[in-house]
Amino acid sequence: MKEDSINTPIQKIVVPPPFPSRFARAKKEEAEQEILETFRK
């Protein structure tokens, strides 16, 4: 039962999106749209 004594948690590998800059740009545009919407009211 050596496996129990090690007790290593399974780590989830986080894979970054293939186009991080494009992804960030879309999020930034969403945030800017929300800001503009609040000013228009």
N, C-alpha and C positions, 0 to 999 in steps of 0.2 A: 504493500500500500504506500509506496513512495510518492505516487501521484497526489495523494491527499495532503502530504506534508508540504509539497511545493505550493499548491493552492494559488496558482497564478490566474488573475482575472483576465477574461478575454477582452483585449483592447480593440475598440472599433477604429478602423483606419479611416481617417477623414481625407477624402480625395478632393482637392481643390477643383473648381470648374475649369474646363479647358480654356475658356476665354474669361479670365477674372476681370480684366479691364472693361470688357463689354458688359459683364454682369454688374459691376460696380456702377457703371454709367447708367444703366437702366434703373438701379435703386436710387441713384442721385436724382434722376429725372422725376421719379415718383415722389420723392421728398419735396422737390422744388414745386411740383404741381400742387401738392397739398398746401404748401406755403402760399402759393398764388391764389388758391381757392379761398383761403381764409382772408386774404386781403381784399378779394373781390366782393365779399359779403358786406 
